[in-house]
Amino acid sequence: MAQQRKITLQESEIPTHWYNILADMPNKPMPPLHPGTKQPVGPDDLAPLFPMELIKQEVSTEKWVEIPDEVRNIYSIWRPTPMYRAYGLEKALGTQSKIYYKYEGVSPAGSHKPNTAVPQAYYNKEEGIRKISTETGAGQWGSALSFACKLFGISCEVFMVKVSYEGKPYRKVMMNTWGAKVHSSPSNLTEAGRKILAQDPNSPGSLGIAISEAVEVAALNEDTKYSLGSVLNHVLMHQTVIGLEALKQMEKAGDYPDIVIAPFGGGSNFAGITFPFLAQNLTGGKKIKAIAVEPTSCPKLTRGAFRYDFGDTVGMTPLIPMYTLGHNFIPSPIHAGGLRYHGAGAIVSQLLKDGIIEANAINQNECFEAGLLFSGTEGIIPAPEATHGIAEVIRQAKQADKEGVSKTILFNLCGHGHFDLSAYEQYLAGNLVDYEVPQEVINASLAELDTPAI
Amino acid sequence: MAQQRKITLQESEIPTHWYNILADMPNKPMPPLHPGTKQPVGPDDLAPLFPMELIKQEVSTEKWVEIPDEVRNIYSIWRPTPMYRAYGLEKALGTQSKIYYKYEGVSPAGSHKPNTAVPQAYYNKEEGIRKISTETGAGQWGSALSFACKLFGISCEVFMVKVSYEGKPYRKVMMNTWGAKVHSSPSNLTEAGRKILAQDPNSPGSLGIAISEAVEVAALNEDTKYSLGSVLNHVLMHQTVIGLEALKQMEKAGDYPDIVIAPFGGGSNFAGITFPFLAQNLTGGKKIKAIAVEPTSCPKLTRGAFRYDFGDTVGMTPLIPMYTLGHNFIPSPIHAGGLRYHGAGAIVSQLLKDGIIEANAINQNECFEAGLLFSGTEGIIPAPEATHGIAEVIRQAKQADKEGVSKTILFNLCGHGHFDLSAYEQYLAGNLVDYEVPQEVINASLAELDTPAI
């Protein structure tokens, strides 16, 4: 075979440390604020929700944080993940550019999410926690945490956004298979859920509401902590194993990316692939262009405001300095459920504010068209979230061809679409609708906010 | 990390040749017979159905058949597949034995089936064929062939057993995503389908019926050939890439199996993992015990007759010398759809007849219990077919512990269960029924046969 398709690493090359970009950022994010006092939160404020080691990681500015052996041992079920040269896609596009992708869908849960679910479950287990509560939208995160909890013998309770709970029954069963309890959210199990149901008994739910429910369960139960699958600093840091491996793989391929692309929901997938490359940008090394891709139906990075906002709908979480559409913003029901979140993590928001990263928004029909081209040329059927990255890759390759240059483009194929085929069915039938949010809707949502400006 | 979990190979270590066990068998299988004349079939009889290169491979007794570069290139999307040491499962069992598994679920279609779908599509393309027809039960084979056809630009038409077509809609969409046309079988598109529907308009379908439909489409259309996902000699040979890689990986692990186990439907999965090891048995090398595991609801190896029988229900295929329950036998609706087939391939049947391999039958509740233990300890949710192998592994490990010995056990984890979670749901709810076939049902089915005895 003339062309090598996969660039693989040995089990011994699984990273030994996570990379903490806080160490290298020129401007650190502003501190999260207590939802009541509006003062910076301290470790004690977070202790009811998180084990102390994760609270330490959340505020740490150490550049490298060691990955425990037990975590690396579980990582080895699917890590190191393969990197591919996308010869099939390149050929179909007729592009001069070189396209690489890192494939995270090989994890048992089918996405990059176990990279942080496993250490989160581990630190909870180490501190004697018996149960973790969480929320899930499309189901990727809930699956990942269920998997991780099962391996460490911890109970897991998942509040799953009602539209997904009803539309993706097999995601629920997957979580059950790993022993988790799954509830449709809003539920009548929590004060937060009951409040929403009182206003609207037919509420389809949202990630923000499900977070409120999961946080409440953890706050009220001594033996239960809460776990979040994106947004927070420690979550983004855990995902850097993706980019750290990709750096080595690029070196093995004798190449280096000009552009690194990932879909954007809360920031964990994007951080995972880009931060280890941005470390070079920030410390005088080779420079990449990092592009976060969000759906036009939930455009917080490209059209949101940079200010303090809650992570959840009810207002129970700390206030985070973020690009946001407002915590009451309910995104249209696109199929990339993992990207339907009103805000962005503090670190990523600061990087965008400082011009260190870029963002684009793309409609879902363009994304599914890209996903179908990808599955027909590279073989792997991508998750709807991942198709956003692919669509941007295609745009960039076409742009480079138009300019007569060749770029080296890397993207994170964050998961497979095995549980999202009803979305492909609708796309193939021509039934997918693009939802571009009207400016007045965004304005109205932001006008409602009484959270501190920055 | 003290323990290495995965044994991986480089892309350059993808096998260059398939292994043909016909070269080493002490007794070759008897020839297939023409369904009309009952005389041995020649290449011309098969030419309407298969491209000439595959017909040659079907009768070849060369020990090694070269894998074309284009096929190895597509293989490299997911091959070499990882081999795992099952530390988690070993620990849960508290066994002294060592358990290894080869994981074929990393292919885009999610099982071992693309190992033969890709070369079959390739040889058809090389001989100018524009369309391939086939059948599928659980959907693994139809997905694999759709994937392979898409990559080589060939049309694909799949007759999918009605119960699966209705019960697994996402398998159908997966095939559509790769451009295939999928029909519920029995259909009114073929003479064979209309005949069945005339007898029973509510027929749930069977693999045998779907084969009749697909064969008819190929026989009647000049530009269309037929493709089968198991049973035939060339199909089994293509799957030996699994065992050839496993041999190398065992060597890297500094180990060698005492027992090699695989589920058994038509024989391709079993042949794939065991034949390269059996080559050692047959040529004076180290000896393994090879165990084929079938469901108690479809026990052709353990309770069938060894005689000539048709591969399909209507009687259009050549007569094959096989262990069979009779081509009219309709297996109970267990969830391992890929194992619901009345007969076994000629090679595997001869090996069983000659005492070179062994077979066991296991009930589905024991299999799902094993699958759940596996997913909770190793992380990967296995396909219902694959759980049959796991259940036998557990039996063997327990038996060895009882005897106070340590065995090295290898099995083929042939696919993931992402499209089979409704089966797990029923198992978790306690609703799965075990179907042990009454002897009089088998007797009656075999008594109906007017095919030649052996």
Interface residues (C-beta under 8 A of the other chain):
Chain A: M1 Q3 Q4 R5 K6 T8 Q10 E11 S12 I14 D69 R72 N73 I74 S76 I77 W78 Y84 G88 V106 P108 G110 F147 K150 L151 P169 Y170 V173 M174 N176 T177 W178 G179 L372 S375 G376 T377 E378 G379 I380 I381 H418 F419 L421 S422 Y424 E425 L428
Chain B: M1 A2 Q3 Q4 R5 K6 T8 Q10 E11 S12 D69 R72 N73 I74 S76 I77 W78 Y84 G88 V106 P108 G110 F147 K150 L151 P169 Y170 V173 M174 N176 T177 W178 G179 L372 S375 G376 T377 E378 G379 I380 I381 H418 F419 L421 S422 Y424 E425 L428
